[in-house]
Amino acid sequence: MAMPQPGPFSTAPVVLGGENRSGTTLLSIVLDSHLDLVVGPEIDFLEPPNLGPHILRAIDLLAAGDSRVTGTTKNAIDPFWYDGVHFVVQCRRFGLDFDDTRELISKVVVEAGNDIVSFADRCRLINEIGELRRARSGARRWGLKLQRKITKIDDFARLWPRAHFVHIVRDGRDVAASHLKTVPDWGYRTIADAAHGWLDVVSQPHRIAPPGRYLEVRYEDLVSSPRPTLTRILAHLGLPWDEAVLRHAEYEHALFEQPHGHPAAEAAGKPLHPGRIGRHVQDLTRTQIAEFEQIAESELARLGYLSVPSLSGDA
């Protein structure tokens, strides 16, 4: 007997995307403050070999304190188990304990009749995770970060025809500075890599997104003009205004309770402020800025980041 195929799902998630270090975590926490929303951090669900037995075994290893999976850095965790362990940790950041994750995986394995390998079946598990959190929180909608996977927005839109997508973009030069200065252990190592990576994420989604379901917002507008920016986001999501989104730092969030080393958790817990806008002016050399602008000029201009005279020049 053929197993039923997953999707399209009837749920209506709020899907956030953006380049790493662009404010995606901050936006997720801000929206999580809204009474009608429960929004989690990213869950990297395409990376593990499967989301069935592999994840169940990773949970067992974590619960047992196995030395292969208890390191605090990527290099300290057995490479074979890293993606699975990371998936479990990310579920905990969204408020699921080991038993929650086990139960949902077991449910989807039975429903799918496989080890949760295909893209659609992986999304089915994510849908179950989101619906569990929505039901427990009493929110109307759940949300999750896709990060750079927003470049595949058309694939996700087909499985979630009622989803709304919010893509937060940030000045690519500031993104490059953040990678090189703040997260050098895992971020981009060169200006050229940062520029091409940023371009990959900002140039495609707005061209292939489903009409009426995609909104592009700038990090700079979120932190410098939060009320009008959040009003626009909530209108896009069909949700009423809630003053709580302006006071996200005053509320509890699953990520703060289970940060597990999340690189942006501490910063996202602070009130909105524009203090990091334009950080590339101090953190990058003029030559580095010029190199980034040469590679990414068209998108920097489209997004309004080259509306003032360029800082390019000799070092």
C-alpha positions in Angstrom: 0.0 0.0 0.0 1.4 3.4 -1.0 2.1 5.8 1.8 0.4 9.2 1.6 2.6 11.9 0.2 3.4 14.9 2.4 2.1 18.4 1.6 1.0 20.8 0.6 0.6 21.6 4.3 -2.5 23.4 5.5 -0.6 25.3 8.1 0.4 29.0 7.8 4.0 29.4 9.1 5.9 32.7 9.1 9.2 31.9 7.4 12.2 34.2 8.1 15.4 34.2 5.9 18.6 36.1 5.4 22.3 35.9 5.3 24.1 34.9 8.4 24.8 37.9 10.7 22.0 40.0 9.1 19.7 40.2 12.1 17.6 37.0 11.5 17.8 36.0 15.1 16.9 39.4 16.3 13.9 39.5 14.1 12.8 36.1 15.2 12.9 37.1 18.8 11.1 40.4 18.2 8.3 38.5 16.4 8.2 35.8 19.0 7.1 38.5 21.4 3.8 39.0 19.6 0.9 37.3 21.3 -0.2 35.6 18.1 3.2 34.2 17.1 5.7 31.6 18.4 8.9 31.9 16.3 11.9 29.8 16.7 15.5 30.1 15.7 16.9 28.2 12.7 16.8 24.4 12.5 19.2 22.9 9.9 17.0 20.1 8.8 18.5 19.3 5.4 22.0 18.5 6.6 21.7 15.3 8.7 21.7 12.0 6.6 18.1 11.5 7.8 15.8 12.9 10.4 14.7 9.4 11.6 17.0 6.9 13.2 20.1 9.2 12.9 18.4 11.9 15.1 16.9 9.3 17.5 20.4 7.9 18.0 21.9 11.4 18.5 19.3 12.1 21.2 20.3 8.9 23.0 24.0 9.9 22.8 23.2 13.3 24.2 21.0 12.0 26.9 23.8 9.6 28.0 26.5 12.3 27.9 28.5 10.3 25.4 31.9 11.9 24.9 31.5 11.9 21.1 28.7 14.5 21.2 29.3 16.5 24.4 31.9 19.0 23.1 31.2 22.7 23.1 32.7 23.4 19.6 32.2 21.8 16.2 35.8 20.4 16.3 35.1 18.7 19.6 32.1 16.7 18.3 32.5 13.5 16.2 32.0 14.7 12.6 29.6 11.8 11.9 27.3 13.0 14.6 27.7 16.7 14.4 24.7 17.5 12.1 22.4 15.2 14.0 23.5 16.6 17.4 23.1 20.2 16.0 19.6 19.4 14.9 18.6 18.2 18.4 20.2 21.3 20.0 18.3 23.5 17.6 15.1 21.8 18.5 15.9 22.5 22.2 16.4 26.2 21.3 12.9 26.1 20.0 11.5 24.7 23.3 11.4 21.0 22.5 12.9 18.5 25.0 14.4 15.1 24.0 11.0 13.3 24.5 9.2 15.9 22.4 11.6 15.4 19.5 11.6 11.6 19.8 7.8 11.5 19.7 7.5 13.7 16.7 10.1 11.8 14.8 8.5 8.5 15.6 5.1 9.8 14.4 6.5 11.1 11.1 8.5 7.9 10.5 5.3 5.9 10.8 3.3 8.3 8.6 6.0 8.6 5.9 7.0 5.0 6.0 10.6 5.9 5.8 13.6 7.4 7.7 12.6 11.0 6.8 15.1 11.5 4.0 13.3 13.4 1.2 12.9 17.2 1.2 9.1 16.9 1.6 9.3 14.5 4.5 11.9 16.6 6.3 9.5 19.6 5.9 6.7 17.4 7.3 8.7 17.0 10.5 9.4 20.7 10.7 5.7 21.3 10.3 5.0 19.0 13.2 7.5 20.8 15.3 6.0 24.1 14.5 2.5 23.0 15.2 3.5 21.5 18.5 5.0 24.8 19.6 2.0 26.7 18.3 -0.5 24.5 20.2 1.5 24.8 23.4 1.9 28.5 23.2 -1.7 29.3 22.2 -0.4 31.4 19.3 -2.2 31.6 16.0 0.9 31.0 13.8 4.3 29.5 14.2 7.5 30.7 12.6 11.0 29.5 11.9 14.2 30.8 10.3 15.5 29.4 7.1 18.6 31.5 7.0 20.3 31.2 3.7 17.8 28.6 2.5 15.5 31.5 1.6 17.2 31.2 -1.8 15.0 28.1 -2.3 11.9 30.0 -1.4 9.9 28.6 -4.3 10.4 25.0 -3.0 9.2 25.9 0.5 6.3 28.0 -0.9 5.0 25.0 -2.8 4.9 22.9 0.3 3.5 25.7 2.4 1.0 27.5 0.1 -0.3 29.6 3.1 3.2 30.6 4.4 4.4 34.2 4.4 8.1 34.9 4.0 10.1 37.8 5.5 13.6 38.3 4.2 15.7 40.5 6.3 18.7 42.1 4.5 21.6 44.0 5.9 24.3 46.2 4.3 26.6 43.5 2.8 29.7 45.5 3.9 28.5 45.4 7.5 27.8 41.6 7.1 31.3 41.1 5.9 32.7 43.1 8.8 30.7 41.0 11.2 31.9 37.7 9.7 35.6 38.8 9.6 35.6 40.4 13.1 32.9 38.7 15.1 32.8 35.0 13.9 36.1 34.3 12.3 36.0 30.7 13.4 33.1 29.9 11.1 32.3 33.0 9.0 33.6 34.1 5.7 37.4 34.4 5.7 37.8 36.9 2.8 36.0 40.0 1.5 35.4 38.3 -1.9 33.8 35.2 -0.3 31.6 37.5 1.9 30.5 39.6 -1.2 29.7 36.6 -3.3 27.9 34.8 -0.4 25.8 37.9 0.3 24.9 38.3 -3.3 23.8 34.7 -3.4 21.3 35.3 -0.7 19.9 38.8 -1.6 19.8 38.7 -5.4 17.5 35.7 -5.9 14.5 35.4 -3.5 12.7 38.6 -4.5 12.8 37.4 -8.2 11.3 33.9 -7.5 9.0 34.5 -4.5 5.3 33.9 -4.8 3.4 37.2 -5.3 1.9 38.7 -2.2 3.7 36.3 0.2 7.2 37.7 0.3 8.4 40.8 2.1 12.0 42.2 2.1 13.0 44.4 5.0 16.3 46.0 5.9 18.0 45.4 9.2 18.8 49.1 9.4 15.2 50.0 9.2 14.2 47.5 11.9 16.7 48.9 14.4 16.4 52.6 13.6 12.7 52.8 12.8 11.2 49.8 14.6 7.6 50.9 14.8 6.9 51.6 11.1 9.0 48.6 10.1 7.3 46.2 12.4 3.9 47.7 11.4 4.7 46.8 7.8 5.8 43.3 8.7 2.7 42.5 10.8 0.5 43.9 8.1 2.2 41.5 5.7 1.4 38.7 8.1 -2.2 39.7 8.5 -1.7 40.2 12.3 -2.7 43.1 14.5 -0.3 45.5 16.1 1.1 44.4 19.5 3.3 46.8 21.5 5.2 43.7 22.8 7.3 43.6 19.6 8.9 46.8 20.7 9.8 45.3 24.1 11.2 41.9 23.1 14.0 42.1 25.6 11.5 42.1 28.5 10.0 38.7 27.7 11.0 35.1 28.0 12.0 33.2 24.8 13.0 29.6 24.4 16.3 30.6 22.8 17.3 32.5 25.9 16.4 29.6 28.1 18.3 27.1 25.9 21.0 29.1 24.0 23.4 26.2 23.7 26.1 28.6 22.5 24.0 30.4 19.8 26.3 33.2 18.5 23.5 35.8 18.4 21.5 34.9 21.5 23.1 37.5 23.8 22.9 40.3 21.3 19.3 39.5 20.4 18.3 39.9 24.0 19.1 43.6 24.1 16.6 46.3 23.1 16.6 47.5 19.5 19.3 49.9 18.8 21.1 51.2 15.7 24.6 51.0 17.2 26.0 48.5 14.6 24.8 50.3 11.5 27.8 51.2 9.4 30.3 49.1 11.3 32.3 48.4 8.1 33.6 52.0 8.2 35.6 51.2 11.3 36.1 47.5 10.9 37.2 47.2 7.2 39.9 49.0 5.3 39.1 51.2 2.4 40.5 48.7 0.1 38.3 45.9 1.5 35.2 48.2 1.2 36.1 49.0 -2.4 36.5 45.3 -3.2 33.1 44.4 -1.7 31.5 47.3 -3.6 33.1 46.3 -6.9 31.6 42.7 -6.6 28.2 43.6 -5.2 27.5 47.1 -6.5 24.2 46.3 -8.3 22.5 44.8 -5.2 24.0 47.4 -2.8 22.4 50.0 -5.0 19.1 48.2 -5.4 18.8 48.0 -1.6 19.8 51.6 -1.0 23.2 51.0 0.4 25.1 53.0 -2.2 22.8 56.1 -2.2 25.7 58.1 -0.7 29.2 58.6 -2.2 31.2 55.4 -2.0 33.9 55.1 0.5 36.1 53.3 -2.0 39.7 54.3 -2.3 43.3 53.3 -1.7 44.3 51.9 1.6 
